[in-house]
């Protein structure tokens, strides 16, 4: 990871406010690999991506979508990650539903399924609609399972190549 990425993922302290990860910026110069490292560092407790398993490969592809589309793991951004993935990538609904049927993800959904999570999903609706429109404009579609071929490409270049315009974050 480069020095710029390391400074944005340092844990917040009483003296310094938390820094926003740079992969959330439209013109981020980090590579997809560096953005993924930054994403993982800023989200302790994520499901480990053991790429020797099907769940691990799917998780890594999903995490790459979080980085590519400039999303965190907040509930509203999870809704956007699913939306962008289904509308802006080459993954099929059947493949994605199969991904969500794994026990690890069923348990994750059970753990976060609360009234406040439901409210956050509703509040994310305007952003989800923007992601649908922007995802439909993408050409070509993001190769969901072939992310590894793009790990060393800067995010700014990938976003230009795939015509990705990030959905603005709420204030």
VOVEX-170757 format. One record per residue (C-alpha): residue number from 1; residue in three letters; z, y negated, x. Coordinates in Angstrom, 2 decimals, m for minus. Layout:
// VOVEX-170757
{n = NUM&res = ALA&w = Z&v = Y&u = X}
...
***
This chain:
// VOVEX-170757
{n = 1&res = UNK&w = 0.00&v = 0.00&u = 0.00}
{n = 2&res = UNK&w = m0.78&v = m3.46&u = 1.35}
{n = 3&res = UNK&w = 1.84&v = m6.14&u = 1.97}
{n = 4&res = UNK&w = 0.91&v = m8.13&u = m1.14}
{n = 5&res = UNK&w = 1.44&v = m5.09&u = m3.34}
{n = 6&res = UNK&w = 4.77&v = m4.30&u = m1.70}
{n = 7&res = UNK&w = 6.15&v = m7.75&u = m2.43}
{n = 8&res = UNK&w = 5.32&v = m7.56&u = m6.12}
{n = 9&res = UNK&w = 7.07&v = m4.24&u = m6.66}
{n = 10&res = UNK&w = 10.41&v = m5.07&u = m5.07}
{n = 11&res = UNK&w = 13.29&v = m4.52&u = m7.48}
{n = 12&res = UNK&w = 14.60&v = m7.71&u = m9.10}
{n = 13&res = UNK&w = 17.72&v = m9.20&u = m7.60}
{n = 14&res = UNK&w = 20.20&v = m11.79&u = m8.82}
{n = 15&res = UNK&w = 18.63&v = m14.33&u = m6.47}
{n = 16&res = UNK&w = 14.95&v = m13.64&u = m7.20}
{n = 17&res = UNK&w = 13.30&v = m13.04&u = m10.57}
{n = 18&res = UNK&w = 11.19&v = m9.93&u = m11.10}
{n = 19&res = UNK&w = 7.57&v = m10.41&u = m10.00}
{n = 20&res = UNK&w = 4.70&v = m9.44&u = m12.26}
{n = 21&res = UNK&w = 2.66&v = m6.59&u = m10.76}
{n = 22&res = UNK&w = m0.66&v = m7.91&u = m9.49}
{n = 23&res = UNK&w = m2.67&v = m5.07&u = m11.10}
{n = 24&res = UNK&w = m2.04&v = m6.89&u = m14.41}
{n = 25&res = UNK&w = m4.32&v = m9.75&u = m13.26}
{n = 26&res = UNK&w = m8.02&v = m9.68&u = m14.23}
{n = 27&res = UNK&w = m9.27&v = m10.41&u = m10.70}
{n = 28&res = UNK&w = m6.76&v = m8.21&u = m8.85}
{n = 29&res = UNK&w = m8.01&v = m7.41&u = m5.32}
{n = 30&res = UNK&w = m5.95&v = m4.21&u = m5.01}
{n = 31&res = UNK&w = m7.80&v = m0.91&u = m5.01}
{n = 32&res = UNK&w = m7.21&v = 1.48&u = m7.90}
{n = 33&res = UNK&w = m5.07&v = 3.57&u = m5.51}
{n = 34&res = UNK&w = m2.94&v = 0.54&u = m4.55}
{n = 35&res = UNK&w = m2.65&v = m0.52&u = m8.18}
{n = 36&res = UNK&w = m1.54&v = 3.00&u = m9.10}
{n = 37&res = UNK&w = 1.09&v = 2.91&u = m6.35}
{n = 38&res = UNK&w = 2.29&v = m0.45&u = m7.69}
{n = 39&res = UNK&w = 2.34&v = 0.93&u = m11.25}
{n = 40&res = UNK&w = 4.41&v = 3.96&u = m10.19}
{n = 41&res = UNK&w = 6.82&v = 1.83&u = m8.14}
{n = 42&res = UNK&w = 7.46&v = m0.51&u = m11.07}
{n = 43&res = UNK&w = 7.98&v = 2.32&u = m13.60}
{n = 44&res = UNK&w = 10.72&v = 4.63&u = m12.39}
{n = 45&res = UNK&w = 11.14&v = 7.74&u = m14.49}
{n = 46&res = UNK&w = 7.49&v = 8.40&u = m15.31}
{n = 47&res = UNK&w = 6.34&v = 12.00&u = m15.67}
{n = 48&res = UNK&w = 5.40&v = 13.24&u = m12.20}
{n = 49&res = UNK&w = 1.67&v = 13.65&u = m11.63}
{n = 50&res = UNK&w = 1.46&v = 17.09&u = m10.03}
{n = 51&res = UNK&w = m2.32&v = 17.27&u = m9.88}
{n = 52&res = UNK&w = m2.27&v = 21.05&u = m9.47}
{n = 53&res = UNK&w = m1.43&v = 21.34&u = m13.19}
{n = 54&res = UNK&w = m3.45&v = 20.32&u = m16.24}
{n = 55&res = UNK&w = m0.65&v = 18.03&u = m17.43}
{n = 56&res = UNK&w = m0.48&v = 16.43&u = m13.98}
{n = 57&res = UNK&w = m4.22&v = 15.76&u = m13.90}
{n = 58&res = UNK&w = m4.14&v = 14.29&u = m17.41}
{n = 59&res = UNK&w = m1.10&v = 12.17&u = m16.57}
{n = 60&res = UNK&w = m2.76&v = 10.78&u = m13.44}
{n = 61&res = UNK&w = m5.93&v = 9.96&u = m15.40}
{n = 62&res = UNK&w = m3.81&v = 8.26&u = m18.08}
{n = 63&res = UNK&w = m1.86&v = 6.29&u = m15.45}
{n = 64&res = UNK&w = m5.15&v = 5.16&u = m13.88}
{n = 65&res = UNK&w = m6.13&v = 3.80&u = m17.31}
{n = 66&res = UNK&w = m2.88&v = 1.80&u = m17.40}
{n = 67&res = UNK&w = m3.83&v = 0.23&u = m14.07}
{n = 68&res = UNK&w = m7.54&v = m0.26&u = m14.79}
{n = 69&res = UNK&w = m6.88&v = m1.91&u = m18.16}
{n = 70&res = UNK&w = m3.93&v = m3.96&u = m16.84}
{n = 71&res = UNK&w = m1.14&v = m2.37&u = m18.87}
{n = 72&res = UNK&w = 2.56&v = m1.67&u = m18.43}
{n = 73&res = UNK&w = 4.57&v = 1.13&u = m20.04}
{n = 74&res = UNK&w = 6.00&v = m1.11&u = m22.77}
{n = 75&res = UNK&w = 5.49&v = 0.35&u = m26.26}
{n = 76&res = UNK&w = 2.78&v = m2.15&u = m27.21}
{n = 77&res = UNK&w = 0.92&v = m1.49&u = m23.97}
{n = 78&res = UNK&w = 1.10&v = 2.27&u = m24.58}
{n = 79&res = UNK&w = m0.75&v = 1.66&u = m27.84}
{n = 80&res = UNK&w = m3.34&v = m0.32&u = m25.88}
{n = 81&res = UNK&w = m3.63&v = 2.41&u = m23.22}
{n = 82&res = UNK&w = m4.47&v = 4.96&u = m25.91}
{n = 83&res = UNK&w = m6.92&v = 2.55&u = m27.56}
{n = 84&res = UNK&w = m8.71&v = 1.58&u = m24.35}
{n = 85&res = UNK&w = m8.87&v = 5.25&u = m23.32}
{n = 86&res = UNK&w = m10.42&v = 6.40&u = m26.60}
{n = 87&res = UNK&w = m12.84&v = 3.47&u = m26.95}
{n = 88&res = UNK&w = m13.57&v = 2.55&u = m23.33}
{n = 89&res = UNK&w = m13.70&v = 5.88&u = m21.54}
{n = 90&res = UNK&w = m15.71&v = 9.07&u = m21.76}
{n = 91&res = UNK&w = m12.74&v = 11.18&u = m22.92}
{n = 92&res = UNK&w = m13.22&v = 12.71&u = m26.35}
{n = 93&res = UNK&w = m10.70&v = 12.51&u = m29.17}
{n = 94&res = UNK&w = m10.33&v = 16.29&u = m28.98}
{n = 95&res = UNK&w = m9.53&v = 16.14&u = m25.25}
{n = 96&res = UNK&w = m7.04&v = 13.32&u = m25.76}
{n = 97&res = UNK&w = m5.29&v = 15.03&u = m28.67}
{n = 98&res = UNK&w = m4.99&v = 18.17&u = m26.53}
{n = 99&res = UNK&w = m3.38&v = 16.00&u = m23.84}
{n = 100&res = UNK&w = m0.83&v = 14.70&u = m26.35}
{n = 101&res = UNK&w = 0.00&v = 18.23&u = m27.54}
{n = 102&res = UNK&w = 1.65&v = 19.22&u = m24.25}
{n = 103&res = UNK&w = 5.42&v = 19.69&u = m24.58}
{n = 104&res = UNK&w = 6.16&v = 16.96&u = m22.02}
{n = 105&res = UNK&w = 4.42&v = 14.38&u = m24.20}
{n = 106&res = UNK&w = 5.83&v = 15.66&u = m27.47}
{n = 107&res = UNK&w = 9.31&v = 15.22&u = m25.97}
{n = 108&res = UNK&w = 8.44&v = 11.76&u = m24.66}
{n = 109&res = UNK&w = 7.26&v = 10.67&u = m28.11}
{n = 110&res = UNK&w = 10.39&v = 12.16&u = m29.70}
{n = 111&res = UNK&w = 12.54&v = 10.21&u = m27.22}
{n = 112&res = UNK&w = 10.92&v = 6.84&u = m27.95}
{n = 113&res = UNK&w = 10.24&v = 7.24&u = m31.68}
{n = 114&res = UNK&w = 12.59&v = 4.61&u = m33.08}
{n = 115&res = UNK&w = 12.37&v = 1.90&u = m35.68}
{n = 116&res = UNK&w = 12.11&v = m0.76&u = m32.95}
{n = 117&res = UNK&w = 9.24&v = 1.19&u = m31.32}
{n = 118&res = UNK&w = 7.45&v = 1.25&u = m34.67}
{n = 119&res = UNK&w = 7.92&v = m2.53&u = m35.00}
{n = 120&res = UNK&w = 6.53&v = m3.04&u = m31.47}
{n = 121&res = UNK&w = 3.47&v = m0.95&u = m32.35}
{n = 122&res = UNK&w = 2.86&v = m3.12&u = m35.43}
{n = 123&res = UNK&w = 3.26&v = m6.28&u = m33.34}
{n = 124&res = UNK&w = 0.67&v = m4.92&u = m30.90}
{n = 125&res = UNK&w = m1.98&v = m4.60&u = m33.65}
{n = 126&res = UNK&w = m3.86&v = m7.86&u = m32.80}
{n = 127&res = UNK&w = m4.06&v = m6.79&u = m29.15}
{n = 128&res = UNK&w = m5.18&v = m3.28&u = m30.16}
{n = 129&res = UNK&w = m7.99&v = m4.79&u = m32.23}
{n = 130&res = UNK&w = m9.09&v = m6.87&u = m29.22}
{n = 131&res = UNK&w = m9.06&v = m3.74&u = m27.06}
{n = 132&res = UNK&w = m11.26&v = m1.95&u = m29.60}
{n = 133&res = UNK&w = m13.83&v = m4.76&u = m29.52}
{n = 134&res = UNK&w = m13.73&v = m5.05&u = m25.73}
{n = 135&res = UNK&w = m13.80&v = m1.30&u = m25.21}
{n = 136&res = UNK&w = m16.90&v = m0.96&u = m27.38}
{n = 137&res = UNK&w = m18.64&v = m3.56&u = m25.17}
{n = 138&res = UNK&w = m18.02&v = m1.52&u = m22.04}
{n = 139&res = UNK&w = m21.08&v = m0.02&u = m20.47}
{n = 140&res = UNK&w = m20.90&v = 2.39&u = m18.84}
{n = 141&res = UNK&w = m17.68&v = 3.97&u = m20.12}
{n = 142&res = UNK&w = m14.85&v = 4.63&u = m17.68}
{n = 143&res = UNK&w = m15.02&v = 8.23&u = m16.34}
{n = 144&res = UNK&w = m11.53&v = 9.36&u = m17.43}
{n = 145&res = UNK&w = m11.43&v = 12.61&u = m15.45}
{n = 146&res = UNK&w = m13.39&v = 11.28&u = m12.45}
{n = 147&res = UNK&w = m10.94&v = 8.54&u = m11.49}
{n = 148&res = UNK&w = m10.52&v = 9.96&u = m7.96}
{n = 149&res = UNK&w = m14.03&v = 8.82&u = m7.02}
{n = 150&res = UNK&w = m12.86&v = 5.24&u = m7.63}
{n = 151&res = UNK&w = m9.41&v = 5.22&u = m6.01}
{n = 152&res = UNK&w = m10.55&v = 3.14&u = m3.03}
{n = 153&res = UNK&w = m12.52&v = 0.61&u = m5.09}
{n = 154&res = UNK&w = m10.92&v = m2.79&u = m5.78}
{n = 155&res = UNK&w = m9.82&v = m3.28&u = m9.39}
{n = 156&res = UNK&w = m11.77&v = m6.54&u = m9.61}
{n = 157&res = UNK&w = m14.95&v = m4.63&u = m8.74}
{n = 158&res = UNK&w = m14.23&v = m1.79&u = m11.19}
{n = 159&res = UNK&w = m13.52&v = m4.27&u = m13.99}
{n = 160&res = UNK&w = m16.82&v = m6.05&u = m13.32}
{n = 161&res = UNK&w = m18.78&v = m2.80&u = m13.04}
{n = 162&res = UNK&w = m17.42&v = m1.43&u = m16.34}
{n = 163&res = UNK&w = m17.36&v = m4.81&u = m18.11}
{n = 164&res = UNK&w = m13.59&v = m4.75&u = m18.65}
{n = 165&res = UNK&w = m11.98&v = m7.94&u = m19.88}
{n = 166&res = UNK&w = m8.22&v = m7.43&u = m20.00}
{n = 167&res = UNK&w = m6.44&v = m8.21&u = m23.25}
{n = 168&res = UNK&w = m4.04&v = m11.13&u = m22.71}
{n = 169&res = UNK&w = m0.36&v = m10.27&u = m22.52}
{n = 170&res = UNK&w = 1.95&v = m11.65&u = m25.21}
{n = 171&res = UNK&w = 4.04&v = m14.67&u = m24.25}
***
